[in-house]
Amino acid sequence: LQQKENLTLEQQRSLQRYFMQEFYGLEELTLDDVLWDNEGRRRRELLNLESLLFPGLAIDWTVKALEKQATWNQGVTPWDISGSELRRALREKLGLPELLEHMKTGWEWTVFDLLPYADRARSLANQIQAILHFTIRDEMSDVQIIHQLLSQLGLKFEFRWSRAVEGYEGTKLKVFHLVTQVWQRLWSVLERRQARRPVREELEGVGSPPSFNDSKLGGDPIRNIPSDLERWFVPECLADVRQMWESFQSDPELLADLRRQVPESVLRHLGLAS
């Protein structure tokens, strides 16, 4: 199994379904779930939002990744270090958490409300380009800058025209608001992930991995594996993990998320921890 280079199309689809269910905390996937995922882009946005709303997570992700690398005695390379905390810190410096807190309460805003945030973003344009991979150009409006930065968190906005904005009566202005349905869906995913997090961390463990018989990759169940981990050692699942690992080598963020989701004992069993 470990030497198998390619999976069938059905196995690849099974792999994608499995990890989507794990990420979103769903028992079953619907067509709407798959479309909403947008080929993994939604997961990336959710990880950005999650690290911003739960600040300790980004640091934990980085520490766990480094600890895991240290146990493998292979040294630490730059791409092994998560950039989640750096991105979170920059977004906090830009004031995005403050904006989001206002937006969640039903706040509406105009271009004038975003001016101080846009000025801050322009002053940090080089850092934003290097860390958030977003280039601020001179011709961009203040609204475009801030909305695009917020869109990296999966947020969506709508607007209406108004001539009755306080302080600007008579001037036709766009009045923006957060798309509530999108926000509620994002938050529901984060709530499920937060509820499952203690369970996932318990499964991954903090000591020595459980023992098992390496010679039994198929046929009889692998012995001495806790019941909570048995599903990971099904041959099809092991093949899926290996294929996902190989396909994510060119995408450090997805690879880091895979490392967080798959118990270390499974990676060691597949020879991916050495």
trRosetta pair geometry for C-beta under 8 A, 3 or more apart (Angstrom, degrees):
i j d omega theta_ij theta_ji phi_ij phi_ji
1 4 5.7 -38 -159 -1 37 118
1 217 5.0 -157 17 159 130 140
1 218 7.0 145 -42 -43 128 107
1 235 6.0 -129 -106 -154 151 97
1 238 6.3 48 144 103 142 122
1 239 5.9 -104 -170 -76 105 94
1 242 7.9 154 146 5 88 153
2 217 7.5 -115 -25 -113 91 155
2 242 6.9 -172 -129 -106 58 156
2 270 6.5 165 -112 -156 104 68
2 271 6.4 61 -151 21 141 127
4 7 7.4 76 135 -73 119 66
4 239 6.5 -16 70 -130 138 109
4 242 7.8 102 66 94 91 145
7 11 3.8 -116 176 91 114 129
7 12 5.2 143 96 -54 119 79
7 15 7.2 70 111 -23 167 134
7 239 6.2 130 -98 153 117 113
7 240 7.5 73 -108 -94 161 54
7 243 5.0 -27 -14 -87 133 155
8 11 4.7 98 54 5 76 102
8 12 7.1 -139 96 -4 42 86
9 12 5.6 -54 -151 36 34 113
9 13 6.4 33 152 -18 66 105
10 13 5.7 -53 -148 37 33 111
10 14 6.3 37 151 -22 64 105
11 14 5.4 -52 -147 36 33 115
11 15 6.4 41 151 -24 64 103
11 236 6.9 -141 -130 -155 97 92
11 239 6.4 -46 -171 115 134 126
11 240 6.7 -148 175 -82 88 83
11 243 7.4 114 130 -3 111 163
12 15 5.5 -49 -151 31 33 117
12 16 6.6 32 152 -17 64 102
12 243 6.9 -117 -101 142 75 150
13 16 5.7 -52 -150 35 34 110
13 17 6.4 35 152 -19 66 105
14 17 5.7 -54 -148 37 31 112
14 18 6.2 35 154 -24 65 107
14 236 6.8 -42 123 166 149 120
14 240 6.4 -103 104 -92 94 131
15 18 5.8 -55 -149 31 28 112
15 19 6.6 11 162 -6 64 107
15 240 3.8 179 -104 -148 94 103
15 243 6.0 -83 -97 76 164 123
15 244 5.8 -172 178 -56 126 104
16 19 6.4 -64 -147 43 28 99
16 20 6.1 28 157 -19 65 111
17 20 5.8 -61 -147 38 27 111
17 21 6.3 27 157 -19 65 107
17 29 5.6 -135 -147 16 90 146
18 21 6.0 -60 -155 35 27 109
18 22 6.5 24 151 -17 64 108
18 237 7.0 171 -152 -121 163 86
18 240 6.0 50 41 152 149 160
19 22 5.3 -48 -143 37 39 114
19 23 6.1 40 156 -21 67 104
19 240 7.9 -168 -34 154 101 120
19 244 6.6 123 -48 -116 149 154
19 258 7.6 -29 -134 -107 138 84
19 261 7.0 92 -140 116 90 163
20 23 5.8 -54 -144 37 30 109
20 24 6.0 4 166 4 67 113
20 26 7.6 -22 128 43 81 119
20 29 5.9 49 102 -94 125 139
20 33 7.1 122 154 142 128 113
20 34 7.2 18 -175 -99 170 69
20 37 6.0 -45 -132 -95 123 156
20 43 8.0 -116 -118 -65 71 130
21 24 6.5 -67 -135 52 24 92
21 25 7.8 147 171 -32 54 1
21 26 5.0 -105 -137 70 70 82
21 27 7.2 41 -157 -142 117 7
21 28 7.5 -8 -112 -100 120 10
21 29 5.9 -103 -72 -47 91 102
22 25 7.7 19 -180 -70 24 42
22 261 5.6 88 137 -163 137 130
23 43 5.6 -20 171 -122 155 121
23 46 8.0 115 165 79 110 144
23 193 7.7 -15 178 -94 49 116
23 257 7.6 24 -105 167 114 128
23 261 7.2 -52 -75 -94 73 144
24 29 8.0 100 55 -99 139 91
24 33 6.8 175 89 -160 174 119
24 37 7.9 -91 -51 -87 133 107
24 189 5.6 -63 -140 -133 74 106
24 192 7.0 32 164 85 51 144
24 193 8.0 -72 -141 -60 22 97
25 189 7.1 154 30 -151 108 61
25 192 3.4 -175 76 147 153 123
25 193 5.8 -143 -33 -67 128 55
25 195 7.5 90 -149 61 155 101
25 196 5.3 -164 -110 -18 118 144
26 29 6.0 101 104 -77 139 62
26 33 6.6 -37 -15 -131 176 156
26 192 7.8 27 -55 166 59 164
29 33 4.7 -128 -156 77 78 140
29 34 6.1 75 165 -51 121 90
30 33 4.8 109 52 -1 70 100
30 34 7.4 -136 97 -1 43 85
31 34 5.7 -55 -153 36 37 111
31 35 6.3 32 153 -16 69 107
32 35 5.8 -56 -144 40 32 109
32 36 6.0 33 157 -21 66 110
33 36 5.8 -58 -145 38 26 111
33 37 6.5 36 153 -30 62 103
34 37 5.7 -48 -154 23 31 117
35 38 7.3 32 165 -65 43 58
36 42 6.0 42 142 -61 70 167
36 185 7.5 -103 -165 158 147 146
37 40 6.5 17 160 -58 99 29
37 41 7.6 125 153 43 53 64
37 42 4.9 -125 -144 38 36 124
37 43 6.6 15 -154 -31 90 93
38 41 4.2 -53 106 47 112 109
38 42 5.0 114 32 -27 101 95
40 43 5.2 -50 -160 33 58 116
40 44 6.5 60 146 -23 78 98
40 254 6.9 -3 -172 -99 141 125
41 44 5.7 -53 -156 33 38 112
41 45 6.5 37 149 -17 68 104
42 45 5.6 -54 -150 37 36 112
42 46 6.2 37 152 -21 68 106
42 154 6.4 69 -146 -115 69 121
43 46 5.6 -54 -146 37 32 112
43 47 6.5 35 154 -21 64 102
43 257 7.3 95 153 -176 122 171
44 47 5.9 -52 -151 32 31 111
44 48 6.8 33 150 -18 62 103
44 253 6.4 53 -121 131 100 144
44 254 8.0 -53 -79 -69 97 83
45 48 5.6 -55 -156 34 35 113
45 49 6.4 29 150 -15 68 107
45 151 7.9 -64 -125 155 126 52
45 152 6.4 -168 -121 169 81 38
45 153 5.9 98 -173 174 86 16
45 154 3.5 119 143 -58 131 92
45 186 8.0 -78 121 -122 109 121
46 49 5.6 -54 -144 41 35 110
46 50 5.9 39 155 -25 68 107
46 154 6.0 33 -64 -33 59 151
46 186 6.5 -166 -106 -148 89 88
46 189 5.9 -57 -135 107 140 139
46 190 7.0 -164 -164 -68 99 86
47 50 5.5 -49 -139 36 30 115
47 51 6.4 28 161 -16 63 105
47 84 7.2 -89 157 -116 104 117
47 253 7.4 155 84 -180 158 111
47 257 6.7 -91 -89 -89 146 125
48 51 6.3 -60 -151 36 25 105
48 52 6.5 21 153 -17 61 111
48 87 6.7 -79 -129 133 90 136
48 91 7.8 125 -179 -52 97 159
48 152 5.5 -90 141 140 170 88
48 153 5.2 -125 106 -101 111 61
48 154 7.5 158 60 -13 107 90
49 52 5.7 -62 -151 37 32 111
49 53 6.2 15 160 -7 69 112
49 153 4.2 102 -78 -164 91 90
49 154 5.7 -57 -32 26 136 111
49 155 7.8 135 -94 -40 125 88
49 186 6.2 -21 108 175 170 127
49 190 6.9 -98 113 -72 110 133
50 53 6.2 -64 -141 44 27 99
50 54 5.9 -23 174 30 67 109
50 57 6.2 -57 139 83 94 163
50 190 5.6 -178 -99 -119 89 106
50 193 6.8 -42 -117 91 139 149
51 54 6.8 -71 -123 65 22 75
51 55 7.4 58 172 -118 58 33
51 57 5.3 -127 -111 83 63 110
51 58 4.1 72 -155 -64 115 104
51 61 7.6 -57 -101 7 115 139
51 84 4.9 -145 -115 -180 159 107
51 85 7.4 -128 -175 -80 128 43
51 87 7.2 66 95 82 143 103
51 88 4.7 -112 136 -75 107 123
52 55 7.5 2 -165 -81 23 66
52 88 5.5 -171 -87 -132 59 87
52 91 5.6 -60 -107 100 120 144
52 92 7.3 177 -142 -61 85 83
52 96 6.8 -55 -154 101 144 118
52 97 6.0 -168 171 -79 102 95
52 100 7.7 98 130 8 132 160
52 153 6.6 -41 21 -113 148 126
53 97 7.6 154 -90 -122 54 101
53 100 8.0 -100 -82 115 96 152
53 190 6.8 24 69 -168 146 156
54 57 4.5 56 106 -15 106 119
54 190 7.9 176 -18 -170 119 116
54 194 7.2 175 -72 -99 150 110
55 58 6.7 -52 -169 22 45 105
55 59 7.6 29 148 -4 70 105
55 88 6.4 144 -130 162 71 141
55 92 7.9 38 -106 -70 117 142
56 59 5.8 -62 -160 42 49 109
56 60 5.9 50 147 -24 78 108
57 60 5.5 -59 -147 38 33 112
57 61 6.2 36 156 -24 69 103
57 84 7.6 -79 113 145 84 141
58 61 5.8 -49 -149 31 30 113
58 62 6.6 28 153 -16 62 105
58 82 7.3 -157 -167 119 73 126
58 84 3.9 -156 -140 124 94 105
58 85 4.0 149 135 -77 116 65
58 87 7.7 -150 -134 57 143 84
58 88 4.7 -136 -26 -6 165 146
59 62 5.8 -57 -152 37 33 110
59 63 6.2 30 154 -17 68 108
59 85 5.4 74 -73 -93 61 132
60 63 5.8 -57 -143 39 30 109
60 64 6.0 27 160 -17 67 109
61 64 6.1 -59 -145 39 25 107
61 65 6.3 25 157 -20 62 109
61 82 5.1 -32 121 44 107 172
61 84 5.4 30 70 38 140 151
61 85 7.8 -175 57 -38 99 91
61 256 7.0 64 174 163 115 118
61 260 6.4 -34 -129 -87 93 134
62 65 5.9 -58 -150 35 28 110
62 66 6.4 21 156 -14 64 108
62 81 6.5 30 -147 -164 97 71
62 82 4.6 -127 -89 50 74 106
62 84 6.6 -149 -50 48 96 101
62 85 5.6 -44 -24 -10 141 123
63 66 5.9 -61 -150 40 29 107
63 67 6.1 30 154 -20 67 108
64 67 5.6 -52 -142 37 32 112
64 68 6.2 33 157 -21 65 105
64 260 7.1 84 98 -108 140 84
65 68 5.9 -55 -149 35 28 110
65 69 6.5 29 152 -19 63 106
65 80 6.2 174 154 167 111 77
65 81 7.0 150 102 -117 130 34
65 82 5.5 133 12 -23 155 105
65 256 6.2 -23 -98 -140 139 99
65 259 6.4 79 -111 105 87 146
65 260 7.9 -47 -69 -66 90 87
66 69 5.6 -52 -147 36 34 112
66 70 6.3 38 152 -24 65 104
66 76 6.2 13 -135 -114 82 142
66 80 7.3 111 -94 132 59 107
66 81 6.9 30 -74 -104 100 78
67 70 5.6 -53 -150 32 32 113
67 71 6.7 32 153 -21 64 102
68 71 5.9 -53 -153 31 33 110
68 72 6.9 28 151 -18 63 107
68 259 6.6 166 86 178 166 124
68 264 6.4 -152 -126 -106 110 121
68 273 7.5 -97 180 -137 97 102
69 72 5.9 -63 -157 34 35 110
69 74 6.7 -97 -168 60 77 92
69 75 7.6 -47 164 104 110 27
69 76 5.0 89 128 -96 147 86
69 80 5.2 70 -83 174 149 145
70 73 7.5 35 175 -68 40 45
70 76 7.3 -14 -66 -55 70 111
71 264 8.0 23 78 -164 151 144
71 273 7.6 -23 100 176 105 114
72 273 5.5 -142 -96 169 112 70
72 274 6.1 -170 -153 -111 98 31
74 274 7.6 135 -54 177 124 36
76 80 5.2 -127 -157 73 73 138
76 81 6.9 67 171 -53 113 95
77 80 5.1 102 57 -4 68 105
78 81 6.0 -60 -161 28 41 109
79 252 4.8 -129 -169 -101 95 134
82 85 7.1 89 103 1 98 84
82 256 5.3 116 -94 -153 102 155
83 86 4.9 -56 -166 45 73 116
83 87 5.7 74 135 -24 89 101
83 131 7.0 -172 177 -153 125 81
84 87 5.9 -61 -150 39 28 108
84 88 6.2 28 155 -20 66 108
85 88 5.5 -52 -143 37 33 114
85 89 6.2 35 157 -21 66 105
86 89 5.9 -53 -147 34 29 110
86 90 6.6 26 155 -16 62 106
86 131 5.7 -130 135 -143 108 123
87 90 5.9 -57 -149 37 31 109
87 91 6.3 30 155 -17 66 107
87 131 5.8 176 -93 160 68 103
87 132 6.2 117 -134 -86 95 77
88 91 5.8 -59 -149 39 30 109
88 92 6.3 31 153 -20 65 107
89 92 5.6 -55 -149 36 31 113
89 93 6.4 34 151 -21 64 104
90 93 5.5 -51 -148 34 34 113
90 94 6.5 34 152 -19 65 105
90 124 7.2 168 -159 160 99 142
90 127 6.0 -168 -129 143 128 117
90 128 7.0 163 166 -91 134 61
90 131 5.3 131 -17 99 163 151
90 132 6.5 -140 101 -41 141 109
91 94 5.6 -54 -149 36 33 113
91 96 4.5 -50 178 35 89 136
91 97 7.3 97 129 -32 95 82
91 132 7.6 114 -66 -86 88 130
91 149 7.5 163 -122 171 89 109
92 95 7.7 54 177 -65 33 22
92 96 7.0 -82 -82 44 28 86
92 97 5.8 7 -115 -3 72 120
93 120 7.7 -165 139 167 76 124
93 124 7.0 126 114 -85 122 165
94 117 6.6 64 168 -162 79 88
94 120 5.8 154 -139 115 57 119
94 121 5.7 48 -139 -83 113 82
94 124 6.8 -121 -85 55 92 147
94 128 7.8 75 -78 -88 136 113
94 149 6.7 -112 143 170 158 156
95 98 4.8 -45 -171 39 80 120
95 99 6.1 85 131 -24 86 97
95 116 7.8 19 28 113 170 98
95 117 5.2 -121 71 -113 129 97
95 120 6.4 88 3 62 117 160
96 99 5.5 -53 -146 37 38 113
96 100 6.2 38 157 -21 69 105
96 117 8.0 105 -73 -154 56 128
96 149 6.5 -127 -90 132 127 116
96 150 6.5 174 -142 -90 110 79
96 153 7.5 156 168 -31 135 144
97 100 5.7 -56 -146 37 32 112
97 101 6.4 38 154 -24 65 103
98 101 5.8 -52 -152 30 30 113
98 102 6.9 29 152 -15 62 103
99 102 5.8 -58 -157 36 34 110
99 103 6.2 30 151 -20 69 110
99 117 6.5 38 -64 -96 131 158
99 146 7.3 -166 -129 -174 167 121
99 150 7.1 -97 107 -87 136 127
100 103 5.5 -55 -143 38 34 113
100 104 6.3 40 158 -27 67 103
100 150 7.5 164 -76 -132 92 110
100 153 7.6 -64 -90 110 135 165
100 155 7.5 -134 -112 -75 99 150
101 104 6.1 -50 -150 26 28 113
101 105 7.4 23 154 -16 57 105
102 105 6.2 -68 -166 32 34 108
102 107 4.2 -29 160 21 87 162
102 109 7.7 68 123 -54 131 123
103 107 5.6 -88 -92 55 33 102
103 109 7.9 -58 -89 -7 86 122
103 155 7.6 41 123 -155 160 142
103 177 7.5 147 -149 -162 85 54
103 178 4.2 97 173 -40 110 131
103 183 7.8 -169 128 -93 108 150
104 178 7.0 -15 -77 44 38 164
104 183 6.9 180 -110 178 77 148
106 177 7.2 -3 -164 -150 52 120
107 177 7.5 174 93 -123 43 80
108 175 5.0 24 167 172 123 102
108 176 6.5 160 -160 75 71 42
108 177 4.8 -41 -102 -75 82 96
109 113 3.9 -108 -155 64 103 148
109 114 6.4 97 150 -43 131 89
109 175 7.3 151 71 -157 23 62
109 176 5.4 -29 65 60 77 96
109 177 7.8 141 18 -80 70 50
110 113 5.6 110 51 2 58 98
110 114 7.8 -131 103 2 38 91
110 165 5.8 29 -42 -137 148 157
110 168 7.4 -104 88 32 173 153
110 173 5.0 0 -134 162 132 134
110 174 6.7 138 -132 79 77 59
110 175 5.9 -43 -76 -102 85 61
110 176 7.2 151 -91 11 33 87
111 114 5.9 -66 -155 40 38 107
111 115 7.1 66 148 -55 67 83
111 141 7.0 -63 -129 168 125 115
111 142 5.6 109 -164 68 89 115
111 143 5.2 -69 -104 -49 87 107
111 173 7.3 -132 14 -156 95 107
111 174 7.3 69 -31 58 95 97
112 115 5.8 -17 -159 -20 40 117
112 168 7.3 174 -9 -44 149 141
114 117 5.3 -67 -164 50 63 112
114 118 5.4 64 140 -27 90 107
114 142 5.0 151 105 141 109 110
114 143 5.9 119 54 -89 158 56
114 146 4.8 -128 -159 8 127 157
115 118 5.8 -60 -143 38 27 109
115 119 6.3 30 159 -22 65 105
115 142 5.8 -24 -98 -152 50 164
116 119 5.7 -51 -147 33 33 113
116 120 6.5 34 154 -19 64 104
117 120 5.7 -53 -152 35 33 112
117 121 6.4 34 149 -20 65 105
117 142 7.8 111 74 -176 81 103
117 146 5.3 63 110 -101 125 128
118 121 5.4 -51 -147 35 35 114
118 122 6.4 37 153 -21 66 101
118 142 3.5 -79 -57 -142 170 92
118 143 7.9 -36 -75 -36 137 28
118 145 5.1 106 -130 68 93 135
118 146 5.7 -82 -74 -41 84 105
119 122 5.8 -51 -148 33 31 110
119 123 6.5 29 153 -18 63 106
120 123 5.8 -58 -152 36 32 110
120 124 6.5 5 156 3 65 112
121 124 6.1 -74 -147 52 30 94
121 125 7.0 70 148 -76 63 66
121 128 6.4 42 -164 -57 82 154
121 136 6.3 156 140 -88 101 151
121 145 5.3 154 99 156 151 127
121 146 6.8 -158 -21 -78 153 70
121 149 6.7 -125 -117 -43 139 151
122 125 5.6 -2 -159 -50 39 108
122 136 6.1 -155 -107 141 60 152
122 145 7.4 -35 -58 -143 80 166
124 127 4.6 -47 -179 46 90 116
124 128 5.6 98 118 -29 88 97
125 128 5.6 -57 -145 37 30 113
125 129 6.3 31 157 -21 66 105
125 135 7.9 47 -175 -157 96 49
125 136 4.4 -108 -126 49 104 123
126 129 5.8 -54 -150 33 30 110
126 130 6.4 19 156 -11 64 110
127 130 5.9 -62 -145 42 30 105
127 131 5.7 -3 169 6 70 119
128 131 6.6 -67 -125 51 21 90
128 132 5.0 -35 -163 41 64 117
128 134 5.5 -56 156 69 101 93
128 135 8.0 153 107 -96 99 23
128 136 6.2 51 80 -20 141 111
128 149 7.5 -63 -146 -102 127 115
129 132 7.5 -28 -65 58 10 75
129 133 7.1 41 -169 -121 41 22
129 134 6.6 -112 -97 72 47 41
129 135 5.1 48 -111 -95 105 65
129 136 7.3 -109 -57 10 95 76
130 133 8.0 -27 155 -68 9 50
132 149 7.1 12 161 -129 158 86
132 152 6.6 -64 -167 -86 109 175
134 148 6.3 155 -154 128 136 116
134 149 6.6 -179 84 -89 169 72
134 152 7.2 -97 -51 -54 136 135
136 140 6.0 -110 -160 43 67 145
136 145 5.8 36 -125 -122 107 114
137 140 5.0 112 63 -20 76 102
140 144 4.8 -126 -168 84 92 126
140 145 5.3 104 134 -59 127 89
141 144 4.6 98 55 4 81 102
141 145 7.1 -144 93 -7 45 85
142 145 5.8 -55 -151 33 32 112
142 146 6.5 17 160 -7 67 108
143 146 6.4 -65 -147 43 28 99
143 147 5.7 19 163 -13 67 118
143 174 7.6 29 -109 80 164 132
143 176 7.4 156 -144 -37 118 147
144 147 6.0 -61 -136 44 24 106
144 148 6.0 22 165 -19 63 112
145 148 6.3 -65 -151 36 20 105
145 149 6.6 17 155 -16 60 109
146 149 5.7 -56 -150 36 33 111
146 150 6.3 27 154 -13 67 109
147 150 5.7 -58 -146 42 32 109
147 151 6.2 42 152 -31 66 103
147 157 5.9 -88 -133 19 115 143
147 176 7.9 -118 -88 -149 121 160
148 151 5.3 -44 -143 27 35 117
148 152 7.4 49 153 -28 57 90
149 152 6.1 -43 -170 14 36 113
150 153 5.7 -53 -170 31 51 111
150 155 4.7 -50 154 59 99 131
150 157 7.7 62 94 -36 135 119
151 154 7.4 81 -171 -61 44 7
151 155 6.2 -108 -95 63 39 72
151 156 7.4 62 -115 -86 85 51
154 182 7.2 -165 147 165 86 108
154 186 5.2 146 108 -104 134 134
155 178 6.5 -60 -165 -136 109 99
155 179 7.8 152 -178 37 64 89
155 182 6.9 123 -146 114 40 125
155 183 6.8 26 -124 -85 82 87
155 186 7.6 -56 -80 -10 60 165
156 178 7.6 98 77 -163 53 60
156 179 4.2 -20 92 25 100 134
156 182 4.4 76 30 25 115 170
157 176 5.1 3 179 -169 124 113
157 177 6.9 156 -153 78 79 30
157 178 6.2 -54 -103 -105 72 39
157 179 6.3 -141 -91 -21 17 88
158 176 7.1 152 83 -149 35 64
158 177 6.0 -22 64 62 83 80
158 179 5.6 96 -17 -78 101 88
159 174 4.4 5 177 -174 143 100
159 175 6.1 146 -158 71 80 40
159 176 4.6 -38 -92 -91 92 65
159 177 7.4 148 -95 14 44 67
160 174 7.6 144 71 -153 27 58
160 175 5.4 -25 63 60 78 97
161 172 6.0 -6 -171 -169 108 94
161 173 7.3 149 -153 77 59 33
161 174 6.4 -42 -97 -97 58 53
161 175 7.4 132 -129 13 10 86
162 165 5.6 107 106 -44 117 86
162 172 7.5 156 80 -147 29 51
162 173 5.9 -32 67 65 79 82
162 174 8.0 105 22 -133 80 11
162 175 4.8 22 10 -16 127 128
163 169 7.0 57 152 -165 71 49
163 170 5.7 16 -179 -126 103 14
163 171 6.5 164 -139 65 70 27
163 172 5.4 -30 -82 -86 88 60
163 173 7.5 136 -94 15 38 75
164 169 6.2 15 -131 -120 44 78
165 168 4.5 0 83 59 106 105
165 169 7.1 -156 62 -71 51 45
165 171 7.1 -55 45 69 110 95
165 173 5.2 -23 -7 49 144 140
165 175 6.6 -180 -82 -80 112 113
166 169 7.4 8 -120 -51 27 88
168 171 4.4 -66 168 45 96 124
168 173 6.0 49 114 -28 142 141
178 182 7.8 -127 170 63 81 102
178 183 5.5 38 154 -42 122 138
179 182 4.3 48 97 15 111 114
179 183 6.7 159 86 -14 59 88
180 183 5.7 -61 -148 40 33 110
180 184 6.0 32 158 -21 70 108
181 184 5.9 -55 -146 36 28 111
181 185 6.5 26 156 -18 63 106
182 185 5.9 -58 -152 36 31 109
182 186 6.4 31 153 -18 66 106
183 186 5.7 -56 -149 37 32 111
183 187 6.1 27 157 -16 67 109
184 187 5.8 -56 -143 40 29 109
184 188 6.3 35 156 -25 64 105
185 188 5.7 -50 -146 31 31 113
185 189 6.9 33 154 -18 61 101
186 189 6.0 -58 -160 32 32 110
186 190 6.6 26 149 -14 67 107
187 190 5.5 -55 -148 39 38 111
187 191 6.2 43 152 -24 68 103
188 191 5.6 -49 -147 33 32 115
188 192 6.6 33 153 -18 63 102
189 192 5.8 -56 -153 35 33 109
189 193 6.3 29 152 -16 66 108
190 193 5.6 -54 -144 40 33 111
190 194 6.1 37 155 -22 66 106
191 194 5.7 -53 -145 36 29 112
191 195 6.4 29 155 -19 63 106
192 195 5.8 -56 -148 36 30 110
192 196 6.3 18 157 -10 65 112
193 196 5.9 -63 -144 44 30 104
193 197 6.3 52 153 -52 64 95
194 197 5.6 -32 -149 -3 31 121
196 199 5.4 -65 -165 45 57 114
196 200 5.7 56 142 -26 87 106
197 200 5.7 -56 -143 36 32 110
197 201 6.2 28 161 -17 67 107
198 201 5.9 -57 -144 39 30 108
198 202 6.3 33 155 -22 65 107
199 202 5.7 -57 -151 35 30 112
199 203 6.5 30 152 -20 64 104
200 203 5.7 -54 -151 33 33 111
200 204 6.5 29 153 -17 66 105
200 261 7.5 -58 -158 -133 133 53
201 204 5.7 -53 -147 37 34 110
202 205 7.2 32 173 -72 36 51
203 228 5.4 -130 -112 132 103 125
203 229 6.4 149 -165 -76 100 87
203 263 5.7 -95 135 -84 93 121
204 263 4.9 -162 -109 -121 61 72
204 264 6.1 80 -165 -4 86 88
205 209 6.8 143 71 -105 143 53
205 210 7.9 158 -29 -30 163 83
205 263 7.3 53 14 -153 95 107
205 264 7.4 -104 59 37 96 109
205 265 7.5 45 32 -28 132 112
209 263 7.8 126 -131 151 108 103
209 264 5.8 -128 -82 98 121 96
209 265 3.6 156 -161 -92 121 92
209 268 5.7 177 32 31 168 148
210 224 6.1 -179 166 138 102 87
210 225 5.7 119 113 -120 143 51
210 226 5.9 -151 -71 -12 158 90
210 229 6.8 174 28 45 144 157
210 265 5.5 20 36 -127 79 158
211 224 4.9 -21 83 124 82 146
212 216 7.9 -114 164 54 93 103
212 222 4.7 22 -166 165 119 119
212 223 6.5 157 -140 68 65 53
212 224 5.5 -160 -90 72 56 97
212 225 5.5 28 -92 -61 119 96
212 233 7.4 -148 -147 -117 160 151
212 265 7.6 103 -3 173 124 115
212 269 6.6 -5 66 -103 137 120
213 216 4.7 45 97 11 112 109
213 222 5.9 -163 48 -148 81 78
213 223 5.6 47 -5 35 113 95
213 224 7.6 113 -21 27 79 108
214 217 7.9 3 172 -55 50 86
214 269 7.0 -173 -112 -146 79 75
216 219 6.5 -100 -155 66 88 97
216 220 5.7 -58 -154 72 133 89
216 221 7.7 48 141 120 135 19
216 222 5.1 165 89 -96 112 70
216 223 7.5 68 43 -2 152 80
217 235 6.3 86 157 -106 77 98
217 238 7.2 -121 -157 81 94 164
218 235 5.1 28 -96 -75 85 142
221 225 7.7 -120 161 37 100 120
221 230 7.1 -11 -159 -148 125 111
221 233 7.6 89 -161 103 77 122
222 225 5.4 57 98 -19 100 130
222 233 5.0 -88 29 162 131 147
225 229 5.2 -115 175 85 100 109
225 230 5.6 129 109 -87 120 65
225 233 5.8 -74 -129 -2 174 152
225 265 8.0 158 -128 133 95 143
226 229 4.9 75 66 13 85 104
226 230 7.5 -125 98 -36 44 77
227 230 5.5 -25 -152 -13 41 119
229 232 5.2 -45 -175 27 71 118
229 233 6.8 54 137 -15 85 105
229 263 6.1 -51 -125 27 114 166
229 265 6.7 5 -160 72 153 134
229 266 7.5 -158 -168 -55 109 100
230 233 6.0 -71 -158 39 40 103
230 234 7.6 62 148 -44 68 82
231 234 6.0 -22 -164 -11 45 113
231 237 6.5 108 153 -47 66 167
232 237 5.7 -142 -154 127 33 140
232 238 7.5 83 156 -71 62 72
232 241 7.7 42 -165 -47 87 144
232 262 7.3 127 -142 -150 127 79
232 263 6.2 -65 -85 30 174 115
232 266 4.7 -90 159 -88 131 134
233 237 7.1 6 21 71 7 120
233 238 6.5 29 -145 -56 40 112
233 266 7.1 -142 -72 -110 71 92
233 269 7.1 -51 -111 135 97 172
234 237 4.4 78 63 8 91 109
234 238 7.0 -165 84 -10 43 85
235 238 5.6 -56 -146 35 32 112
235 239 6.4 32 157 -18 66 105
236 239 5.8 -55 -152 36 32 111
236 240 6.4 35 149 -22 64 106
237 240 5.4 -52 -149 34 35 115
237 241 6.4 37 153 -22 66 101
238 241 5.8 -51 -149 32 32 111
238 242 6.6 30 153 -17 63 105
238 266 7.3 -151 -109 -164 78 99
238 269 7.3 -84 -125 110 120 119
238 270 6.2 175 -164 -84 95 110
239 242 5.8 -56 -150 37 32 110
239 243 6.3 29 155 -17 66 108
240 243 5.9 -58 -147 38 30 108
240 244 6.2 29 156 -18 66 108
241 244 5.8 -57 -147 38 28 110
241 245 6.2 34 153 -24 64 107
241 258 7.9 140 -152 -174 76 113
241 262 5.7 105 -138 -118 123 144
241 266 6.3 -108 -148 149 174 123
241 267 7.8 -131 160 -86 133 62
241 270 6.3 -142 100 -47 120 161
241 272 7.8 -124 138 -5 106 155
242 245 5.6 -53 -150 32 30 115
242 246 6.5 25 156 -15 64 106
242 270 5.5 -161 -78 -163 97 137
242 272 7.2 -161 -110 -57 71 127
243 246 5.9 -56 -149 38 31 108
243 247 6.2 23 156 -15 66 111
244 247 5.9 -61 -143 41 29 106
244 248 6.1 19 161 -15 66 115
244 258 5.9 175 133 -124 117 139
245 248 6.2 -69 -147 39 22 104
245 249 7.5 50 152 -55 57 83
245 255 7.4 73 -144 -131 56 89
245 258 6.4 177 -91 139 64 151
245 270 7.7 156 0 118 157 147
245 272 5.6 -78 -151 -129 164 146
246 249 6.2 -23 -165 -22 36 113
248 251 5.2 -79 -158 58 68 96
248 254 4.5 -131 -139 104 116 107
248 255 4.1 158 134 -74 115 77
248 258 5.7 159 43 -9 169 145
249 255 6.6 75 -96 -82 28 137
251 254 4.2 27 112 26 121 112
251 255 6.2 152 88 -19 66 89
252 255 5.5 -60 -142 41 31 113
252 256 6.1 35 158 -24 68 105
253 256 5.8 -52 -149 33 28 111
253 257 6.6 26 152 -16 62 104
254 257 5.6 -53 -148 36 35 111
254 258 6.4 40 150 -23 66 103
255 258 5.5 -50 -150 33 33 115
255 259 6.6 37 150 -21 64 102
256 259 5.6 -50 -152 32 34 114
256 260 6.7 33 150 -19 64 103
257 260 5.6 -53 -152 34 36 112
257 261 6.4 27 154 -16 67 109
258 261 5.9 -63 -146 39 31 105
258 262 6.0 8 167 -4 70 113
259 262 6.6 -62 -131 44 23 94
259 267 7.4 25 -129 -73 72 151
262 266 5.2 -106 175 74 98 129
262 267 5.8 108 117 -51 120 95
263 266 4.9 95 68 0 83 102
263 267 7.5 -155 99 -3 47 84
264 267 5.5 -54 -152 37 42 111
264 268 6.2 42 151 -20 72 104
264 273 6.4 74 -169 -97 82 146
265 268 5.7 -52 -146 37 33 112
265 269 6.3 39 152 -25 64 105
266 269 5.5 -51 -149 32 32 115
266 270 6.5 20 156 -9 64 108
267 270 6.0 -65 -150 44 31 103
267 272 4.4 -91 -163 75 81 104
267 273 4.3 99 122 -50 103 101
268 271 7.6 39 -177 -73 32 25
268 272 7.6 -93 -63 52 21 67
268 273 4.3 -36 -83 32 64 139
268 274 7.6 84 -133 -36 65 90
271 274 5.9 -53 -164 30 64 113
